[in-house]
Amino acid sequence: MAVGGGLALYHVLGVATCVALLYFTFGEVDLRHISLSSLPASGFGFGSGAGPSSSSSRAAAAVTAPFVERRGAQLFLDGQPFYPNGWNSYWLMDQAVEPRSRDRVSRMFRAAAEMGLTVCRSWAFNDGAYNALQVSPGHFDTRVFKALDWVVVEAGRHGVRLILSLANNLEAYGGKTQYVRWAWEEGVGLSASNDSFFYDPAIRDYFKAYLKTLLTRKNHLTGVEYRDDPTILAWELMNEPRCTTDPSGDTLQRWIEEMAAYVKSIDKKHLLTVGTEGFYGPTSPESKRDVNPGVWKDNNYGSDFIRNAKIPDIDFASIHLYPDTWLQKQHATVNEKLQFVKRWVSSHIEDGDKELNKPVLTTEFGLSHRAQGFDPSHRDVFYKAIYDIVYASASRGGAGAAALVWQLAPEGMEEFHDDYSVVPSEHPSLRRLIKKQSCRLAKLRPGVGEEAKRVLAACAAGSS
């Protein structure tokens, strides 16, 4: 083993030395013609430092894999309905910037692959914050972009597709607040209100410039532009967009229409979603608004689920689900929360089937460990209820396309934990539940496509 590892290291050092010599002699070197499959996993200096060469071959193949597409209310892959299981790890790009933390990303992908998870939702934004991707409007940190390049390659190496969110309604990682601040500082902002992100022409131009730069970014490891890379399953316009200053929903609707059309003018290959939480708005019937939780019944924060999702350039709808937070003021019991969970997910899948003719993904769901009376077994019960509804929909070819747990992390990432974080290795029963969902969804299309084969192989590896 030591001899083999040493030889691999010499090969890597030899390639690196040649590249460095060429770089300093002739300038920047195009690495596209160096095959990923010819190098160990760490061959570009951005790898995890471990992993068989077959994984590198998978990374090279990932950029030639088929794209996930939509046909009516279903996702399709390789000509067959596609019902993946997935998770959230919002911090992938951030942790890939520094070599000392990069292994966290690889460990998360490995843990996910062992559970049969094939879709991860993560942030492709960091505006003006620490390790910012966009340092100021239209100006980007190449070091951070290279980290995102590596995340995309590493995801493909582990058979994972990415849903990448493009902005944040919240202030974390900059968010719409940072865009408003930039416009205000440059003397072109119309208002100091965070909601001016949605209607200020200067800010909309800032955001479009960011979108164009990101979508046309050429991955320095593969030479493939993001808009041409099937490792990316979909783009998400914003994490949980809200425009509280316009409860009619018109302002947010216009922004979604404008930005969705702009994204599709640049990238027609990838799916696109809004990133909404699922609140029914003023254009929905009373029976649907009654599904809204607690104080959200008549206060949708400017979103309008069905109206937003009907926009032609939007390929699938998304919902989020946090029963303990949303029903906190009602002092809901565990059983009342469970009933709400079932009604919320079922109602939106019904919308996808009957009203939208589009897939519906539960792109975030979680249960807080700080909730009054919380017991770890509650998560198993709640998550199983969501998984059962999604599986029932998938079994009949319905719109319930997937559910992505918020959030998973490997060991040693306590500083990134929130009330909902789960370290799979520390929660065996939940880990088994997640894997069981992956396995039964994959068995709906056995032997079809590499994704299904990988999941079924993980399932065959055991139930632990």
N, C-alpha and C positions, 0 to 999 in steps of 0.2 A: 504493500500500500504506500509506503513512504517513497519507494522508488518511482511508482507510477505517478504520485502527486508531484514529485520533483521534476519528472520529465514534462508534465503538463505545465508546470510553472515556467520551465525554460522556454517552452513554445510560446507562452504568453509574453514573457519578457522579450523574446526575440521579435515577435510582431510589434510589441510596444516600442522597442528600440528603433525598428525600421520606420514606423509611423512618425515617431518623434524626429528622426533624422530628416525625413521628407518634409515634415511640417516646418522645421526651422530653415530648411533649404529652399522650399518652394512656396510655403504658406500653408493654408488650411488644406487638409487631405480629405478626399471623399471616401468614406468607409463603406459605401454601399456595395462595393464589389468584393468585400471580404465576407464570405458566407458565415452566417451565424452558426450554422451546423458544423463549421470547421474549427470552432473555438469552444473552450470550456465555458461554463455559465458565467464566469467572471472575465471573459475575454475582452470586454470593452472597458474594464475598470469601473463599470457601473453594476456589476453582478453581485450576487449575494456571497460569492466566494465559495460556493458549494453547489453540487448538483451534477448529475450525469449529463453526458453530451447529448443523450436522446432528448433531454429537456430543451437544449439549445436548438435541436432540430425542430421541435414543436414550435418554438418561437419563430423560426424562419418560416415555417408553414403557416403560422397564424395569419400573416399578412396576405396570404392567398386563399384563405378560407372563405366560405360563402358568407354573405351578409344576412343578418336576421332581418326579415321583412314582415310587413303586415298584409294580411288578406282578410278583409272584413273584420270580424271581432276576434281574430286569432293572430298570434305571432307564428311565423313559419321559418323553418331552417331546413335546408337541403330538400325542399319540396314537401316537408311534412310539418304538421302542427308542432310548435315548440313551447313547452311548459317547463321553464327552468325553476330552480330554487336559488335564492340568493341572500345577500346580506349587505349591510352598510359598514364601511370603514372610511370615514370622511378624510382621514389624515394621511392617506397614502403619499400624495405628492410632497407634503410637508416633511414627512419622515424620510423621503428618498433623497432629500437635498444633501444631508450630511452623511458621509460614509459610516460614522459610528452608529447611526440609527437605521440605516437602510435595511439591515437584516430583519427588522420588525416587519417590513412589507413582505419579504419572502416567507417569513414564518407564518404570517397570516394567510397568505395564498396556499401554503402547504397544508395548514390546518383546515382551510376551506375545502381544498380538493379531497381531503380525507373524509369530509362530510358530504361529498357529492355536490357541493355548491359551485355553480358555474356563472353566476352574475354578481358583480359587486358594484354598488353605487358609491361614488366618491366625488370629492371636490376637484374641479379643474379651474379653480379661481383662488386667488389670494391677493387682495388689492390693498396695497399700501401698508400691510402689516409686516411682522417679522417673517423673513423668508418669502417676501412678496413676489408673486409672479409678475404682476403689473405694478411697477414702482410708482408710476404716474401715468396719466392718460396717454396711451399709445407707446409707452416705454416699458420694456420687459427685461427681467433679469435672466440672461441666457443660462446661468447656472441652475435656476429653478425650472426653466423649460426643459433642460436636459434631464432633470429629475423626473418630470412628467413623461418624457420620452421613455425613460427606463421603466417607469411603472407600467406603461402600455406594453412594452416588450415582456416584462416579468409576468404580467397578467396572461399574455398569450402563451408564455412558457408553461404556465400551470393550467391551461385550458379554461381560463376565466375571461368572460366578456365584461366590459365596463359600461355603466351608465354614468356619464360625467355631467355634473351640474355646473352651470356657467356663471352663476351669481348667487348672492345670499340676501334674503330679505332681512336677516338678522345682522347685527354688527360684527359678529365673529368673522375673522378673516377679511375685514374691510366692509363687505356688504354694500348695499345701496347707499348707506350713510357716507362711505368714503367717496363715492362718485359725486354726491351732493357737495361734500366738503371741497373736492377738487374744483368743481365749477364755481363755488363761492369764492375760493381763494384766487381763482383766475379772473374774477370779476365778470363772469358770464352767466352765473346762476340766476334763475328767475326767483327762487325761493330757498329758504333754509330748511324747508320741510323735507323730511326724508322721502315723502311721496312724490316730490318733484322729479325723482329718478324716472318716473313713468311718463311725465309729460314735458319736461324741459328739453327743448331741441338740442341744446349743447350736450346734455348728459346722454341723450339717446345716441348722438353721434359718437360720444366716447365709447359707449357700449358696443356700437356697431364696429368701431375700429378694433376693439378687443376681440369681438366675434370673428372678424375676418382674419386677424392674426392667428388666432387659435385654430380655426378650422383648416387654414392653409399651412399650418406649421408642418415642416418637413422633419420627421423624426431623425435625429442625427445618428441613430444606431441602425436604422433600416432604410433610410432614404424615402420612406413612404409618408405622404402627407396624411394628417389625421383624417381628413375627409375621405380618404381612400383606404383606411385601415379597418377591416371587419372586426378586429378585436374590440373596437368600440361598438357597443350595441346601440346606444342612443345618446342623444344630447338632451339635457334638461335645462330649460330657459332660466329657471330660478328655483332655489330652495324655498318653498313655502311663501310664494308671493302674496302680499297683502297691500291694499291701498285703502287705509282706514278713512282717509279724507273724502272718499267718494263711495259711499255705500251702495250707490246704484250699480256699481260694477263697470260702468262705461269706460272709465279711465284705464283700468287694468285690462279690459277687453281690447281696447285699441292698441295698447302696448303689446299684448300677446300677438295680435294679428300682424302688427308691423314687424316684430322681431322674428316671429315664426316664418313669415314670408322672406325675410332677409336671410335667415339661416338656410332655408331651402334654395334660395337663389345661388348659394355658394356650394351647398352640400345636399345633393338629392339622393345620396346612397343610404344615409343613416336615418334611423327613426328619430322622432322628436316628440318630446312631451313638455308640459308646462311646469310641473313640479308642485301643483296645488295639493292642499290637504284634504279636499273633498267636501268643503262646506257648500250646501245648497244656497243659492241666492234668490234675488227677487223675481227672476224669470221662471223659477221652478214652482210647481204646484204646492199647495199647502201640505199635502201628504208627504212630500219630500222634505220640505223645510222642517217638518216635525221630527225628522230623523236626526237633524242637527243636535249636537249635545248641549244641554244646559243653556248657558248664556249665549251660545252661538246660534240659537234657534232663529232669532231675528237680527243678529249682528254677525254678518258673514265676513267682515273685514274687507269688503270690496271684491271678494271672489264670488264666483257663480259657477259651480262645478260643471253642470251640463252645458251651459252656454260657452264656457271656456274650452271645454273638450270638443265641442262641435266644430271648431275652427278647422277648415279643410287641411291646413298644413300641420296640424297636430295629429300624430299617428296613434298615440295611446294615452289614456287618462291615468292619473295617479291619485292615490289617496294615502293619508297618514292616519295613524290610530294610536292615541294615548288616553285610554279610558280613565286612568287614575287622576291625570291632570285635568282633563276636560270635564270630569264629573265631580271634581273636588268640592265645589260649593254645594252640591246636592248631597254630600256625605253619603254617596252611593255605597251599598254593600258589595261584597265580592260577586254575589249572584247578579245584582243589578248591572254591574260593570260587564259581566260576561254576556248578559242578554243584549246590552248595547253593542258589544263587539260583534256579535252575530248579526244583529240588524244592520249595523253600519256597513260591514263588508258585503253582505247579501244585497243590500239596496243598491250599492254602486255597481256590483257585477250585473245586476238586473238592468241598470242603465246602459252598461256596455252592450248587453245582449239586445235590448229592445229599443233603446233611444239613440244610442251613439253608433252602433255597429263598429265598435272599436274595442281593443283589449283594455282591461283595467288592471293595473298593477298596484298592489299595496306596497309602496316603495319605502315606507317606514312604519314599523309598529314596535311597541315596547311596553314594558310594565316596570314602574319605578320601584326600586328596593326601599325607597323612603316612604312609600305609601303606608298609611295607617293600617296596622294589622298584616303587613306584608309577610308572606312566607314564600320561599323559593318554589314550592310546589304550585303556587298560583301561576307562575310563568308557564309551567308545563301545561296547565289547564287552558289558559288563555291562548297560548301559541298553538296548541292542538286544535282549538276551536277555529282559529283562522286558517290553519293548514287544511282542516277537513273541508271547509267551504271552498277553498281554492281547488283542492283535489276533486271535489264533486263536480265543480264547473269544468275542470280540465277533462274529466272522464266522459262528459257529454259533449265536448268540443265547444265549451262556452267561453265567455269573455274573461273569466278570472284567470289571468295569465301567470301570476307569480306573487309571492309575498317575500319581502326583504326585511329581515330582522334588524332593528336598530339596537345597539351596534355591537359588533364583535371585535375583539382585540386579542393579541397573543399575550403571553405572560410578560410582566415587567413594564407595562404601559399605564400604570396607575394615574399618571399626570394627565392622560387623555380620557380617563373614565368620566362618565356622567352617571346620572341616576339609573340609566338603563343598560349600561355596559355589561357584557357577558364575556368572560374568558372561557371558551368551550372546554378546555381541559379541567377547569375547576367546577364544572357543572355537568357531570356525566349524563344525568337523565335528560337534560335539555339538549345536550350534544346528540344523544341517541334519537331524540324526537326530530331534530333538524335533519339528521341523516336519513331517517325513515321517510320523511317527506321527499327528500331528493330522490330516493330509490323508487318510491312508488310512482312519482311523476315520470322518471326515466323509463320505467317499465311500460308506460303508455305508448312508447315508440321504441321498442327494443331493437338494437342493431342498426338504428338509423342515425348516421352521422357520428362524428368523432366525439361530440359532447356526450351523447347518450352512452357511447361505449365506455368513456372514461368514468362516468357516474356509475354504470353497472359494474365496472371493475372495482370501484371503491366499495360498492355494496357487497360484492363477493368477498372482499377482504375481511369481513367480519362485522359484527354488530356493535363493537365497542366505540 
